[in-house]
Amino acid sequence: MPNLKASKKHVRQTKKQTERNKGIKSELRTEKKKLLELISSKDKEKSEILLKKVSSKFDTAAKKNILHKKNADRNKSRLSKKVSALAK
């Protein structure tokens, strides 16, 4: 238990930030799953559109320090490889 007033405030702030970050991470996972389903159904046009949206969300999360930048880049790279493989 924190004793100082500033420490108590920090605990409250951390709780709020954690809740906000959970929502964003959950949304990212959901969008990623939707994209993987489109890829498995071989729908190239829709998956390219959704890839742009998902990439943008990963970039935003990395910019806000919710995800590490390299984590976001790795996920975007893997997804874009799968989408580009649909063309072959």
QUIJO-V68591 format. One record per pair of residues at least 12 apart in sequence whose C-alpha atoms are under 10 Angstrom apart, sorted by the first residue. I is the first residue (numbers start at 1). J is the second residue. Records with the same first field share a line. If there is no record, write none. Layout:
I=J / J
//
This chain:
17=66
18=66
20=66
21=61 / 64 / 65 / 66 / 67
22=66
24=57 / 58 / 60 / 61 / 66 / 67
25=57 / 58 / 61 / 66 / 67
27=54 / 57
28=54 / 55 / 57 / 58 / 61
29=54
30=54
31=50 / 51 / 53 / 54 / 55 / 57
32=50 / 51 / 53 / 54 / 55 / 58 / 75 / 76 / 79
34=47 / 50 / 51 / 54
35=47 / 48 / 49 / 50 / 51 / 53 / 54 / 79 / 82 / 83
36=51 / 79 / 82 / 83
38=50 / 83
39=79 / 82 / 83 / 84 / 85 / 86
40=82 / 83 / 86
41=86
42=83 / 85 / 86 / 87
43=83 / 86
44=83 / 84 / 85 / 86 / 87
45=83 / 86
47=79 / 80 / 82 / 83 / 84 / 86
48=80 / 83 / 84 / 86
51=76 / 79 / 80 / 83
52=76 / 80
54=75 / 76 / 79
55=72 / 73 / 75 / 76 / 77 / 79 / 80
56=72 / 76
57=72 / 76
58=71 / 72 / 73 / 75 / 76
59=72 / 73 / 76
60=72
//
